[in-house]
Structures are given as structure tokens and as C-alpha cells.
């Protein structure tokens, strides 16, 4: 069995588990609940990942892998189905760009979540927080211009990452009405949520 350090509330951990379900590998992964934050590290996690971040996958031969993109690409190498990381250049670069966009949004909103929950109110940096949210909104606006072209038969790591990030925004930022003005992205996401892999990995 592989072991995955993480918590299902993390969009990065969820991305790994959705990829595992989509590639038929979920039953080979044992989730090790490892809650961490910038002010609450885990000694067990640090032993495998010196960055102290989740997710961290321990492969069946004992090798620690991080971060989420590396883990997902590793899982993608273990199955014979349609690849989440396409090799042909005409598909690969748009997919990796979308994956980077999704990770950038996730980095921004997770950072805002830490800022507003871990830092004392009188020390919170409002300008920084607002600009992180603006970054996320710009990226979502870009995604809106592409969403109509994303097809279920062309499932890729970019779509998985973005869906998990949007799920995190819904979970943590109930006041952020990201669907407003983005009908194509909202419609795509509602369809993507019906995938069994997304239903199996809902944050709690």
C-alpha cells in the first residue's frame, strides 16, 4: 500500500485523491490524517518531506514524493488508461498551463485562509489578502474564457486541479460568489461535480 499524508480539506490533497480514483489506484492508497499548518508542523511529515507540507505520498517501495503535481504525475505513470498528463505537445502545454493556473488559485486562497484564521486580527495584512483574492479572481476570469472547450473525454490534471480548487473555495469562502459573471465555468464545474471521484472526495 502507498500512504498519503494529508487531510481531505486541502485542495492539493483532494487533487491527488481524485487523480487516484480516476486512474483506478485509490484502493492502493492509505490516507494518513496529517493536519498541519504554517504554525503547527508535523514531525512525522517532516521526516518524509522536509518542506513540511501536504500532500506527501510514500510509495510502495518507501520513497516520499511531494508536491501534489509530482504525486499526480507519479500516479499517472502507474496505469494504462488515458493519461492525465498528455505527452503530445499540442495537448500537454495547455494542460500544464491550466494545472499551474489551478495551483496558483489554490495557493492564493489557502494563503488567505491562513491569514484570516491563524494570524491575530490586529496583525492581518488587508492589502496582501485583498490582492491574493484579486489574483484568484483574475485567474478564474481566464478560466471562464476556456471552460466551454473542456470535454469529459479529455479529462486532465488541469481540470482535476481546478475542480478541486473551486470545491475548496465553496467550502472555505462561502461569501465569495465566484460563479457570478462566469456562467461557462460554473456550468462546467457543476457537471464535473457529478463525477464519482469528486463525490468520493468531498471535504468535511
Contact map, one row per residue, 1 for C-alpha under 8 A:
111000000000000000000000000111000000000000000000000000000011000000000000000000000000000000000000000000000000000000000000000000000000000000000000000000000000000000000000000000000000000000000000000000000000
111100000000000000000000000111000000000000000000000000001111000000000000000000000000000000000000000000000000000000000000000000000000000000000000000000000000000000000000000000000000000000000000000000000000
111110000000000000000000000011110000000000000000000000001111000000000000000000000000000000000000000000000000000000000000000000000000000000000000000000000000000000000000000000000000000000000000000000000000
011111000000000000000000000011110000000000000000000000111100000000000000000000000000000000000000000000000000000000000000000000000000000000000000000000000000000000000000000000000000000000000000000000000000
001111100000000000000000000000111100000000001000000001111000000000000000000000000000000000000000000000000000000000000000000000000000000000000000000000000000000000000000000000000000000000000000000000000000
000111110100100000000000000000111110000000000000000001110000000000000000000000000000000000000000000000000000000000000000000000000000000000000000000000000000000000000000000000000000000000000000000000000000
000011111100100000000000000000011110000000000000000001000000000000000000000000000000000000000000000000000000000000000000000000000000000000000000000000000000000000000000000000000000000000000000000000000000
000001111110110000000000000000000000000000000000000000000000000000000000000000000000000000000000000000000000000000000000000000000000000000000000000000000000000000000000000000000000000000000000000000001111
000000111110110000000000000000000000000000000000000000000000000000000000000000000000000000000000000000000000000000000000000000000000000000000000000000000000000000000001000000000000000000000000000000000011
000001111111110000000000000000000000000000000000000000000000000000000000000000000000000000000000000000000000000000000000000000000000000000000000000000000000000000000001000000000000000000000000000000000010
000000011111111000000000000000000000000000000000000000000000000000000000000000000000000000000000000000000100000000000000000000000000000000000000000000000000000010011011000000000000000000000000000000000000
000000000111111100000000000000000000000000000000000001100000000000010000000000000000000000000000000000100100000000000000000000000000000000000000000000000000000010011000000000000000000000000000000000000000
000001111111111110000000000000000000000000000000000001100000000000010000000000000000000000000000000000000000000000000000000000000000000000000000000000000000000000000000000000000000000000000000000000000000
000000011111111111000000000000000000000000000000000000000000000000000000000000000000000000000000000000000000000000000000000000000000000000000000000000000000000000010000000000000000000000000000000000001000
000000000011111111100000000000000000000000000000000000000000000000010001000000000000000000000000000000000000000000000000000000000000000000000000000000000000000110010000000000000000000000000000000000000000
000000000001111111110000000000000000000000000000000000100000000000010011000000000000000000000000000000000000000000000000000000000000000000000000000000000000000000000000000000000000000000000000000000000000
000000000000111111111000010000000000000000000000000000000000000000000000000000000000000000000000000000000000000000000000000000000000000000000000000000000000000000000000000000000000000000000000000010001000
000000000000011111111100000000000000000000000000000000000000000000000000000000000000000000000000000000000000000000000000000000000000000000000000000000000000000100000000000000000000000000000000000011001000
000000000000001111111110000000000000000000000000000000000000000000000001001100000000000000000000000000000000000000000000000000000000000000000000000000000000100100000000000000000000000000000000000010000000
000000000000000111111111110000000000000000000000000000000000000000000001001000000000000000000000000000000000000000000000000000000000000000000000000000000000000000000000000000000000000000000000000000000000
000000000000000011111111110000000000000000000000000000000000000000000000000000000000000000000000000000000000000000000000000000000000000000000000000000000000000000000000000000000000000000000000000010000000
000000000000000001111111100000000000000000000000000000000000000000000000000000000000000000000000000000000000000000000000000000000000000000000000000000000000000000000000000000000000000000000000000010000000
000000000000000000111111110000000000000000000000000000000000000000000000001100101000000000000000000000000000000000000000000000000000000000000000000000000000000000000000000000000000000000000000000000000000
000000000000000000011111111000000000000000000000000000000000000000000000000000100000000000000000000000000000000000000000000000000000000000000000000000000000000000000000000000000000000000000000000000000000
000000000000000000011111111110000000000000000000000000000000000000000000001000000000000000000000000000000000000000000000000000000000000000000000000000000000000000000000000000000000000000000000000000000000
000000000000000010011011111110000000000000000000000000000000000000000000000000000000000000000000000000000000000000000000000000000000000000000000000000000000000000000000000000000000000000000000000000000000
000000000000000000000001111111000000000000000000000000000000000000000000000000000000000000000000000000000000000000000000000000000000000000000000000000000000000000000000000000000000000000000000000000000000
110000000000000000000000111111000000000000000000000000000000000000000000000000000000000000000000000000000000000000000000000000000000000000000000000000000000000000000000000000000000000000000000000000000000
111100000000000000000000111111100000000000000000000000000000000000000000000000000000000000000000000000000000000000000000000000000000000000000000000000000000000000000000000000000000000000000000000000000000
111100000000000000000000001111110000000000000000000000000000000000000000000000000000000000000000000000000000000000000000000000000000000000000000000000000000000000000000000000000000000000000000000000000000
001111000000000000000000000011111000000000000000000000000000000000000000000000000000000000000000000000000000000000000000000000000000000000000000000000000000000000000000000000000000000000000000000000000000
001111100000000000000000000001111100000000000000000000000000000000000000000000000000000000000000000000000000000000000000000000000000000000000000000000000000000000000000000000000000000000000000000000000000
000011100000000000000000000000111110000000000000000000000000000000000000000000000000000000000000000000000000000000000000000000000000000000000000000000000000000000000000000000000000000000000000000000000000
000011100000000000000000000000011111000001001000000001000000000000000000000000000000000000000000000000000000000000000000000000000000000000000000000000000000000000000000000000000000000000000000000000000000
000001100000000000000000000000001111100001000000000000000000000000000000000000000000000000000000000000000000000000000000000000000000000000000000000000000000000000000000000000000000000000000000000000000000
000000000000000000000000000000000111111111000000000011000000000000000000000000000000000000000000000000000000000000000000000000000000000000000000000000000000000000000000000000000000000000000000000000000000
000000000000000000000000000000000011111110000000000000000000000000000000000000000000000000000000000000000000000001000000000000000000000000000000000000000000000000000000000000000000000000000000000000000000
000000000000000000000000000000000001111110000000000000000000000000000000000000000000000000000000000000000000000000000000000000000000000000000000000000000000000000000000000000000000000000000000000000000000
000000000000000000000000000000000001111110000000000000000000000000000000000000000000000000000000000000000000000000000000000000000000000000000000000000000000000000000000000000000000000000000000000000000000
000000000000000000000000000000000001111111000000000000000000000000000000000000000000000000000000000000000000000000000000000000000000000000000000000000000000000000000000000000000000000000000000000000000000
000000000000000000000000000000000001111111101100000100000000000000000000000000000000000000000000000000000000000000000000000000000000000000000000000000000000000000000000000000000000000000000000000000000000
000000000000000000000000000000000111000111111100000100000000000000000000000000000000000000000000000000000000000000000000000000000000000000000000000000000000000000000000000000000000000000000000000000000000
000000000000000000000000000000000000000011111110000000000000000000000000000000000000000000000000000000000000000000000000000000000000000000000000000000000000000000000000000000000000000000000000000000000000
000000000000000000000000000000000000000001111111000000000000000000000000000000000000000000000000000000000000000000000000000000000000000000000000000000000000000000000000000000000000000000000000000000000000
000010000000000000000000000000000100000011111111110110010000000000000000000000000000000000000000000000000000000000000000000000000000000000000000000000000000000000000000000000000000000000000000000000000000
000000000000000000000000000000000000000011111111111110000000000000000000000000000000000000000000000000000000000000000000000000000000000000000000000000000000000000000000000000000000000000000000000000000000
000000000000000000000000000000000000000000111111110000000000000000000000000000000000000000000000000000000000000000000000000000000000000000000000000000000000000000000000000000000000000000000000000000000000
000000000000000000000000000000000000000000011111110000010100000100000000000000000000000000000000000000000000000000000000000000000000000000000000000000000000000000000000000000000000000000000000000000000000
000000000000000000000000000000000000000000001111111110010000000111000000000000000000000000000000000000000000000000000000000000000000000000000000000000000000000000000000000000000000000000000000000000000000
000000000000000000000000000000000000000000001111111100000000000000000000000000000000000000000000000000000000000000000000000000000000000000000000000000000000000000000000000000000000000000000000000000000000
000000000000000000000000000000000000000000000100111110000000000000000000000000000000000000000000000000000000000000000000000000000000000000000000000000000000000000000000000000000000000000000000000000000000
000000000000000000000000000000000000000011001100111111000000000000000000000000000000000000000000000000000000000000000000000000000000000000000000000000000000000000000000000000000000000000000000000000000000
000000000000000000000000000000000001000000001100101111110000000000100000000000000000000000000000000000000000000000000000000000000000000000000000000000000000000000000000000000000000000000000000000000000000
000011100001100000000000000000000101000000000000000111110000000001110000000000000000000000000000000000000000000000000000000000000000000000000000000000000000000000000000000000000000000000000000000000000000
000111000001100100000000000000000000000000000000000011111000000001110000000000000000000000000000000000000000000000000000000000000000000000000000000000000000000000000000000000000000000000000000000000000000
000111000000000000000000000000000000000000001001100011111100000111110010000000000000000000000000000000000000000000000000000000000000000000000000000000000000000000000000000000000000000000000000000000000000
011110000000000000000000000000000000000000000000000000111110001111000010000000000000000000000000000000000000000000000000000000000000000000000000000000000000000000000000000000000000000000000000000000000000
011100000000000000000000000000000000000000000001000000011111111110000000000000000000000000000000000000000000000000000000000000000000000000000000000000000000000000000000000000000000000000000000000000000000
111000000000000000000000000000000000000000000000000000001111111110000000000000000000000000000000000000000000000000000000000000000000000000000000000000000000000000000000000000000000000000000000000000000000
111000000000000000000000000000000000000000000000000000000111111000000000000000000000000000000000000000000000000000000000000000000000000000000000000000000000000000000000000000000000000000000000000000000000
000000000000000000000000000000000000000000000000000000000111111000000000000000000000000000000000000000000000000000000000000000000000000000000000000000000000000000000000000000000000000000000000000000000000
000000000000000000000000000000000000000000000000000000000111111100000000000000000000000000000000000000000000000000000000000000000000000000000000000000000000000000000000000000000000000000000000000000000000
000000000000000000000000000000000000000000000000000000001111111110000000000000000000000000000000000000000000000000000000000000000000000000000000000000000000000000000000000000000000000000000000000000000000
000000000000000000000000000000000000000000000001100000011110011111000000000000000000000000000000000000000000000000000000000000000000000000000000000000000000000000000000000000000000000000000000000000000000
000000000000000000000000000000000000000000000000100000011110001111100110000000000000000000000000000000000000000000000000000000000000000000000000000000000000000000000000000000000000000000000000000000000000
000000000000000000000000000000000000000000000000100001111000000111111110000000000000000000000000000000000000000000000000000000000000000000000000000000000000000000000000000000000000000000000000000000000000
000000000000000000000000000000000000000000000000000011110000000011111110000000000000000000000000000000000000000000000000000000000000000000000000000000000000000000000000000000000000000000000000000000000000
000000000001101100000000000000000000000000000000000001110000000001111111000000000000000000000000000000000000000000000000000000000000000000000000000000000000000000000000000000000000000000000000000000000000
000000000000000000000000000000000000000000000000000000000000000001111111100000000000000000000000000000000000000000000000000000000000000000000000000000000000000000000000000000000000000000000000000000000000
000000000000000000000000000000000000000000000000000000000000000011111111110000000000000000000000000000000000000000000000000000000000000000000000000000000000000000000000000000000000000000000000000000000000
000000000000000100000000000000000000000000000000000000011000000011111111111000000000000000000000000000000000000000000000000000000000000000000000000000000000000000000000000000000000000000000000000000000000
000000000000001100110000000000000000000000000000000000000000000000011111111100000000000000000000000000000000000000000000000000000000000000000000000000000000100000000000000000000000000000000000000000000000
000000000000000000000000000000000000000000000000000000000000000000001111111110000001100000000000000000000000000000000000000000000000000000000000000000000000000000000000000000000000000000000000000000000000
000000000000000000000000000000000000000000000000000000000000000000000111111111000000000000000000000000000000000000000000000000000000000000000000000000000000000000000000000000000000000000000000000000000000
000000000000000000110010100000000000000000000000000000000000000000000011111111100000000000000000000000000000000000000000000000000000000000000000000000000000000000000000000000000000000000000000000000000000
000000000000000000100010000000000000000000000000000000000000000000000001111111100011100000000000000000000000000000000000000000000000000000000000000000000000000000000000000000000000000000000000000000000000
000000000000000000000000000000000000000000000000000000000000000000000000111111110000000000000000000000000000000000000000000000000000000000000000000000000000000000000000000000000000000000000000000000000000
000000000000000000000000000000000000000000000000000000000000000000000000011111110000000000000000000000000000000000000000000000000000000000000000000000000000000000000000000000000000000000000000000000000000
000000000000000000000011000000000000000000000000000000000000000000000000001111111000000000000000000000000000000000000000000000000000000000000000000000000000000000000000000000000000000000000000000000000000
000000000000000000000000000000000000000000000000000000000000000000000000000011111110000000000000000000000000000000000000000000000000000000000000000000000000000000000000000000000000000000000000000000000000
000000000000000000000010000000000000000000000000000000000000000000000000000000111110000000000000000000000000000000000000000000000000000000000000000000000000000000000000000000000000000000000000000000000000
000000000000000000000000000000000000000000000000000000000000000000000000000000011111000000000000000000000000000000000000000000000000000000000000000000000000000000000000000000000000000000000000000000000000
000000000000000000000000000000000000000000000000000000000000000000000000000100011111110000000000000000000000000000000000000000000000000000000000000000000001000000000000000000000000000000000000000000000000
000000000000000000000000000000000000000000000000000000000000000000000000100100000111110000000000000000000000000000000000000000000000000000000000000000000011100000000000000000000000000000000000000000000000
000000000000000000000000000000000000000000000000000000000000000000000000100100000011111000010011000000000000000000000000000000000000000000000000000000000001100000000000000000000000000000000000000000000000
000000000000000000000000000000000000000000000000000000000000000000000000000000000011111110110010000000000000000000000000000000000000000000000000000000000001000000000000000000000000000000000000000000000000
000000000000000000000000000000000000000000000000000000000000000000000000000000000000111110110000000000000000000000000000000000000000000000000000000000000000000000000000000000000000000000000000000000000000
000000000000000000000000000000000000000000000000000000000000000000000000000000000000011111110000000000000000000000000000000000000000000000000000000000000000000000000000000000000000000000000000000000000000
000000000000000000000000000000000000000000000000000000000000000000000000000000000000011111111000000000000000000000000000000000000000000000000000000000000000000000000000000000000000000000000000000000000000
000000000000000000000000000000000000000000000000000000000000000000000000000000000000000111111100000000000000000000000000000000000000000000000000000000000000000000000000000000000000000000000000000000000000
000000000000000000000000000000000000000000000000000000000000000000000000000000000000011111111110000000000000000000000000000000000000000000000000000000000000000000000000000000000000000000000000000000000000
000000000000000000000000000000000000000000000000000000000000000000000000000000000000111111111111000000000000000000000000000000000000000000000000000000000000000000000000000000000000000000000000000000000000
000000000000000000000000000000000000000000000000000000000000000000000000000000000000000011111111100000000000000000000000000000000000000000000000000000000000000000000000000000000000000000000000000000000000
000000000000000000000000000000000000000000000000000000000000000000000000000000000000000001111111110000000000000000000000000000000000000000000000000000000000000000000000000000000000000000000000000000000000
000000000000000000000000000000000000000000000000000000000000000000000000000000000000110000111111111000000000000000000000000000000000000000000000000000000001110000000000000000000000000000000000000000000000
000000000000000000000000000000000000000000000000000000000000000000000000000000000000100000011111111100000000000000000000000000000000000000000000000000000000110000000000000000000000000000000000000000000000
000000000000000000000000000000000000000000000000000000000000000000000000000000000000000000001111111110000000000000000000000000000000000000000000000000000000010000000000000000000000000000000000000000000000
000000000000000000000000000000000000000000000000000000000000000000000000000000000000000000000111111111000000000000000000000000000000000000000000000000000000011001000000000000000000000000000000000000000000
000000000000000000000000000000000000000000000000000000000000000000000000000000000000000000000011111111100000000000000000000000000000000000000000000000000000111011000000000000000000000000000000000000000000
000000000000000000000000000000000000000000000000000000000000000000000000000000000000000000000001111111110000000000000000000000000000000000000000000000000000010000000000000000000000000000000000000000000000
000000000000000000000000000000000000000000000000000000000000000000000000000000000000000000000000111111111000000000000000000000000000000000100000000000000000000001000000000000000000000000000000000000000000
000000000000000000000000000000000000000000000000000000000000000000000000000000000000000000000000011111111100000000000000000000000000000000000000000000000000010011001000000000000000000000000000000000000000
000000000001000000000000000000000000000000000000000000000000000000000000000000000000000000000000001111111110000000000000000000000000000000000000000000000000000011001000000000000000000000000000000000000000
000000000000000000000000000000000000000000000000000000000000000000000000000000000000000000000000000111111111000000000000000000000000000100000000000000000000000000000000000000000000000000000000000000000000
000000000000000000000000000000000000000000000000000000000000000000000000000000000000000000000000000011111111100000000000000000000000001100100000000000000000000000001000000000000000000000000000000000000000
000000000011000000000000000000000000000000000000000000000000000000000000000000000000000000000000000001111111110000000000000000000000000000000000000000000000000000001000000000000000000000000000000000000000
000000000000000000000000000000000000000000000000000000000000000000000000000000000000000000000000000000111111111000000000000000000000000000000000000000000000000000000000000000000000000000000000000000000000
000000000000000000000000000000000000000000000000000000000000000000000000000000000000000000000000000000011111111100000000000000000001101100000000000000000000000000000000000000000000000000000000000000000000
000000000000000000000000000000000000000000000000000000000000000000000000000000000000000000000000000000001111111110000000000000000001100100000000000000000000000000000000100000000000000000000000000000000000
000000000000000000000000000000000000000000000000000000000000000000000000000000000000000000000000000000000111111111000000000000000000000000000000000000000000000000000000000000000000000000000000000000000000
000000000000000000000000000000000000000000000000000000000000000000000000000000000000000000000000000000000011111111100000000000000001000000000000000000000000000000000000000000000000000000000000000000000000
000000000000000000000000000000000000000000000000000000000000000000000000000000000000000000000000000000000001111111110000000000001001100000000000000000000000000000000000000000000000000000000000000000000000
000000000000000000000000000000000000000000000000000000000000000000000000000000000000000000000000000000000000111111111000000000000000000000000000000000000000000000000000000100000000000000000000000000000000
000000000000000000000000000000000000100000000000000000000000000000000000000000000000000000000000000000000000011111111110000000000000000000000000000000000000000000000000000000000000000000000000000000000000
000000000000000000000000000000000000000000000000000000000000000000000000000000000000000000000000000000000000001111111110000110001000000000000000000000000000000000000000000000000000000000000000000000000000
000000000000000000000000000000000000000000000000000000000000000000000000000000000000000000000000000000000000000111111111100100000000000000000000000000000000000000000000000000000000000000000000000000000000
000000000000000000000000000000000000000000000000000000000000000000000000000000000000000000000000000000000000000011111111000000000000000000000000000000000000000000000000000000000000000000000000000000000000
000000000000000000000000000000000000000000000000000000000000000000000000000000000000000000000000000000000000000001111111000000000000000000000000000000000000000000000000000000000000000000000000000000000000
000000000000000000000000000000000000000000000000000000000000000000000000000000000000000000000000000000000000000001111111101100000000000000000000000000000000000000000000000000000000000000000000000000000000
000000000000000000000000000000000000000000000000000000000000000000000000000000000000000000000000000000000000000000011111111100000000000000000000000000000000000000000000000000000000000000000000000000000000
000000000000000000000000000000000000000000000000000000000000000000000000000000000000000000000000000000000000000000010011111100000000000000000000000000000000000000000000000000000000000000000000000000000000
000000000000000000000000000000000000000000000000000000000000000000000000000000000000000000000000000000000000000000000001111100000000000000000000000000000000000000000000000000000000000000000000000000000000
000000000000000000000000000000000000000000000000000000000000000000000000000000000000000000000000000000000000000000000011111110000000000000000000000000000000000000000000000000000000000000000000000000000000
000000000000000000000000000000000000000000000000000000000000000000000000000000000000000000000000000000000000000000110011111111000000000000000000000000000000000000000000000000000000000000000000000000000000
000000000000000000000000000000000000000000000000000000000000000000000000000000000000000000000000000000000000000000100000001111111000000000000000000000000000000000000000000000000000000000000000000000000000
000000000000000000000000000000000000000000000000000000000000000000000000000000000000000000000000000000000000000000000000000111111100000000000000000000000000000000000000000000000000000000000000000000000000
000000000000000000000000000000000000000000000000000000000000000000000000000000000000000000000000000000000000000000000000000011111110000000000000000000000000000000000000000000000000000000000000000000000000
000000000000000000000000000000000000000000000000000000000000000000000000000000000000000000000000000000000000000000000000000011111111000000000000000000000000000000000000000000000000000000000000000000000000
000000000000000000000000000000000000000000000000000000000000000000000000000000000000000000000000000000000000000100100000000011111111100000000000000000000000000000000000000000000000000000000000000000000000
000000000000000000000000000000000000000000000000000000000000000000000000000000000000000000000000000000000000000000000000000001111111110000000000000000000000000000000000000000000000000000000000000000000000
000000000000000000000000000000000000000000000000000000000000000000000000000000000000000000000000000000000000000000000000000000111111111000000000000000000000000000000000000000000000000000000000000000000000
000000000000000000000000000000000000000000000000000000000000000000000000000000000000000000000000000000000001101100000000000000011111111100000000000000000000000000000000000000000000000000000000000000000000
000000000000000000000000000000000000000000000000000000000000000000000000000000000000000000000000000000000001100100000000000000001111111110000000000000000000000000000000000000000000000000000000000000000000
000000000000000000000000000000000000000000000000000000000000000000000000000000000000000000000000000000000000000000000000000000000111111111000000000000000000000000000000000000000000000000000000000000000000
000000000000000000000000000000000000000000000000000000000000000000000000000000000000000000000000000000001001000000000000000000000011111111100000000000000000000000000000000000000000000000000000000000000000
000000000000000000000000000000000000000000000000000000000000000000000000000000000000000000000000000000011001100000000000000000000001111111110000000000000000000000000000000000000000000000000000000000000000
000000000000000000000000000000000000000000000000000000000000000000000000000000000000000000000000000000000000000000000000000000000000111111111000000000000000000000000000000000000100000000000000000000000000
000000000000000000000000000000000000000000000000000000000000000000000000000000000000000000000000000000000000000000000000000000000000011111111100000000000000000000000000000000000000000000000000000000000000
000000000000000000000000000000000000000000000000000000000000000000000000000000000000000000000000000010001000000000000000000000000000001111111110000000000000000000000000000000000000000000000000000000000000
000000000000000000000000000000000000000000000000000000000000000000000000000000000000000000000000000000000000000000000000000000000000000111111111000000000000000000000000000000000100000000000000000000000000
000000000000000000000000000000000000000000000000000000000000000000000000000000000000000000000000000000000000000000000000000000000000000011111111100000000000000000000000000000000000010000000000000000000000
000000000000000000000000000000000000000000000000000000000000000000000000000000000000000000000000000000000000000000000000000000000000000001111111110000000000000000000000000000000000000000000000000000000000
000000000000000000000000000000000000000000000000000000000000000000000000000000000000000000000000000000000000000000000000000000000000000000111111111000000000000000000000000000000000000010000000000000000000
000000000000000000000000000000000000000000000000000000000000000000000000000000000000000000000000000000000000000000000000000000000000000000011111111100000000000000000000000000000000011110000000000000000000
000000000000000000000000000000000000000000000000000000000000000000000000000000000000000000000000000000000000000000000000000000000000000000001111111100000000000000000000000000000000000100000000000000000000
000000000000000000000000000000000000000000000000000000000000000000000000000000000000000000000000000000000000000000000000000000000000000000000111111111000000000000000000000000000000000000000000000000000000
000000000000000000000000000000000000000000000000000000000000000000000000000000000000000000000000000000000000000000000000000000000000000000000011111111000000000000000000000000000000000110010000000000000000
000000000000000000000000000000000000000000000000000000000000000000000000000000000000000000000000000000000000000000000000000000000000000000000001111111100000000000000000000000000000000110010000000000000000
000000000000000000000000000000000000000000000000000000000000000000000000000000000000000000000000000000000000000000000000000000000000000000000000011111100000000000000000000000000000000000000000000000000000
000000000000000000000000000000000000000000000000000000000000000000000000000000000000000000000000000000000000000000000000000000000000000000000000011111110110001000000000000000000000000000010000000000000000
000000000000000000000000000000000000000000000000000000000000000000000000000000000000000000000000000000000000000000000000000000000000000000000000000111111110000000000000000000000000000000000000000000000000
000000000000000000000000000000000000000000000000000000000000000000000000000000000000000000000000000000000000000000000000000000000000000000000000000001111110000000000000000000000000000000000000000000000000
000000000000000000000000000000000000000000000000000000000000000000000000000000000000000000000000000000000000000000000000000000000000000000000000000000111110000000000000000000000000000000000000000000000000
000000000000000000000000000000000000000000000000000000000000000000000000000000000000000000000000000000000000000000000000000000000000000000000000000001111111000000000000000000000000000000000000000000000000
000000000000000000000000000000000000000000000000000000000000000000000000000000000001000000000000000000000000000000000000000000000000000000000000000001111111101100000000000000000000000000000000000000000000
000000000000000000000000000000000000000000000000000000000000000000000000000000000011110000000010000000000000000000000000000000000000000000000000000000000111111100000000000000000000000000000000000000000000
000000000000000000100000000000000000000000000000000000000000000000000001000000000001100000000011001000000000000000000000000000000000000000000000000000000011111110000000000000000000000000000000000000000000
000000000000000000000000000000000000000000000000000000000000000000000000000000000000000000000011111101000000000000000000000000000000000000000000000000000001111111000000000000000000000000000000000000000000
000000000000000000000000000000000000000000000000000000000000000000000000000000000000000000000000011000000000000000000000000000000000000000000000000001000011111111100000000000000000000000000000000000000000
000000000000001001100000000000000000000000000000000000000000000000000000000000000000000000000000000000000000000000000000000000000000000000000000000000000011111111110000000000000000000000000000000000000000
000000000011001000000000000000000000000000000000000000000000000000000000000000000000000000000000001001100000000000000000000000000000000000000000000000000000111111111000000000000000000000000000000000000000
000000000000000000000000000000000000000000000000000000000000000000000000000000000000000000000000011011100000000000000000000000000000000000000000000000000000011111111100000000000000000000000000000000000000
000000000000000000000000000000000000000000000000000000000000000000000000000000000000000000000000000000000000000000000000000000000000000000000000000000000000001111111110000000000000000000001001100000000000
000000000011011000000000000000000000000000000000000000000000000000000000000000000000000000000000000000000000000000000000000000000000000000000000000000000000000111111111000000000000000000000000000000000000
000000000011000000000000000000000000000000000000000000000000000000000000000000000000000000000000000001101100000000000000000000000000000000000000000000000000000011111111100000000000000000000000000000000000
000000000000000000000000000000000000000000000000000000000000000000000000000000000000000000000000000000000000000000000000000000000000000000000000000000000000000001111111110000000000000000001000000000000000
000000000010000000000000000000000000000000000000000000000000000000000000000000000000000000000000000000000000000000000000000000000000000000000000000000000000000000111111111000000000000000000000000000000000
000000001110000000000000000000000000000000000000000000000000000000000000000000000000000000000000000000000000000000000000000000000000000000000000000000000000000000011111111110000000000000000000000000000010
000000000000000000000000000000000000000000000000000000000000000000000000000000000000000000000000000000000000100000000000000000000000000000000000000000000000000000001111111111010000000000000000000000000000
000000000000000000000000000000000000000000000000000000000000000000000000000000000000000000000000000000000000000000000000000000000000000000000000000000000000000000000111111111010000000000000000000000000000
000000000000000000000000000000000000000000000000000000000000000000000000000000000000000000000000000000000000000000000000000000000000000000000000000000000000000000000011111111000000000000000000000000000010
000000000000000000000000000000000000000000000000000000000000000000000000000000000000000000000000000000000000000010000000000000000000000000000000000000000000000000000001111111000000000000000000000000000000
000000000000000000000000000000000000000000000000000000000000000000000000000000000000000000000000000000000000000000000000000000000000000000000000000000000000000000000001111111110000000000000000000000000000
000000000000000000000000000000000000000000000000000000000000000000000000000000000000000000000000000000000000000000000000000000000000000000000000000000000000000000000000111111111000000000000000000000000000
000000000000000000000000000000000000000000000000000000000000000000000000000000000000000000000000000000000000000000000000000000000000000000000000000000000000000000000000000011111000000000000000000000000000
000000000000000000000000000000000000000000000000000000000000000000000000000000000000000000000000000000000000000000000000000000000000000000000000000000000000000000000000110011111100000000000000000000000000
000000000000000000000000000000000000000000000000000000000000000000000000000000000000000000000000000000000000000000000000000000000000000000000000000000000000000000000000000001111111000000000000000000000000
000000000000000000000000000000000000000000000000000000000000000000000000000000000000000000000000000000000000000000000000000000000000000010010000000000000000000000000000000000011111110000000000000000000000
000000000000000000000000000000000000000000000000000000000000000000000000000000000000000000000000000000000000000000000000000000000000000000000000000000000000000000000000000000001111111011000000000000000000
000000000000000000000000000000000000000000000000000000000000000000000000000000000000000000000000000000000000000000000000000000000000000000000000000000000000000000000000000000001111111000000000000000000000
000000000000000000000000000000000000000000000000000000000000000000000000000000000000000000000000000000000000000000000000000000000000000000000000000000000000000000000000000000000111111000000000000000000000
000000000000000000000000000000000000000000000000000000000000000000000000000000000000000000000000000000000000000000000000000000000000000000001001000000000000000000000000000000000111111111000000000000000000
000000000000000000000000000000000000000000000000000000000000000000000000000000000000000000000000000000000000000000000000000000000000000000000001000000000000000000000000000000000011111111100000000000000000
000000000000000000000000000000000000000000000000000000000000000000000000000000000000000000000000000000000000000000000000000000000000000000000001101100000000000000000000000000000000011111110000000000000000
000000000000000000000000000000000000000000000000000000000000000000000000000000000000000000000000000000000000000000000000000000000000000000000011001100000000000000000000000000000010011111111000000000000000
000000000000000000000000000000000000000000000000000000000000000000000000000000000000000000000000000000000000000000000000000000000000000000000000000000000000000000000000000000000010011111111100000000000000
000000000000000000000000000000000000000000000000000000000000000000000000000000000000000000000000000000000000000000000000000000000000000000000000000000000000000000000000000000000000001111111110000000000000
000000000000000000000000000000000000000000000000000000000000000000000000000000000000000000000000000000000000000000000000000000000000000000000000001101000000000000000000000000000000000111111111000000000000
000000000000000000000000000000000000000000000000000000000000000000000000000000000000000000000000000000000000000000000000000000000000000000000000000000000000000000100100000000000000000011111111100000000000
000000000000000000000000000000000000000000000000000000000000000000000000000000000000000000000000000000000000000000000000000000000000000000000000000000000000000000000000000000000000000001111111110000000000
000000000000000000000000000000000000000000000000000000000000000000000000000000000000000000000000000000000000000000000000000000000000000000000000000000000000000000000000000000000000000000111111111000000000
000000000000000000000000000000000000000000000000000000000000000000000000000000000000000000000000000000000000000000000000000000000000000000000000000000000000000000100000000000000000000000011111111001000000
000000000000000000000000000000000000000000000000000000000000000000000000000000000000000000000000000000000000000000000000000000000000000000000000000000000000000000100000000000000000000000001111111001100000
000000000000000000000000000000000000000000000000000000000000000000000000000000000000000000000000000000000000000000000000000000000000000000000000000000000000000000000000000000000000000000000111111101100000
000000000000000000000000000000000000000000000000000000000000000000000000000000000000000000000000000000000000000000000000000000000000000000000000000000000000000000000000000000000000000000000011111111100000
000000000000000000000000000000000000000000000000000000000000000000000000000000000000000000000000000000000000000000000000000000000000000000000000000000000000000000000000000000000000000000000000011111110000
000000000000000011101100000000000000000000000000000000000000000000000000000000000000000000000000000000000000000000000000000000000000000000000000000000000000000000000000000000000000000000000000001111111000
000000000000000001000000000000000000000000000000000000000000000000000000000000000000000000000000000000000000000000000000000000000000000000000000000000000000000000000000000000000000000000000001111111111100
000000000000000000000000000000000000000000000000000000000000000000000000000000000000000000000000000000000000000000000000000000000000000000000000000000000000000000000000000000000000000000000000111111111100
000000000000000000000000000000000000000000000000000000000000000000000000000000000000000000000000000000000000000000000000000000000000000000000000000000000000000000000000000000000000000000000000000111111100
000000010000010011000000000000000000000000000000000000000000000000000000000000000000000000000000000000000000000000000000000000000000000000000000000000000000000000000000000000000000000000000000000011111110
000000010000000000000000000000000000000000000000000000000000000000000000000000000000000000000000000000000000000000000000000000000000000000000000000000000000000000000000000000000000000000000000000001111111
000000011100000000000000000000000000000000000000000000000000000000000000000000000000000000000000000000000000000000000000000000000000000000000000000000000000000000000001001000000000000000000000000000001111
000000011000000000000000000000000000000000000000000000000000000000000000000000000000000000000000000000000000000000000000000000000000000000000000000000000000000000000000000000000000000000000000000000000111
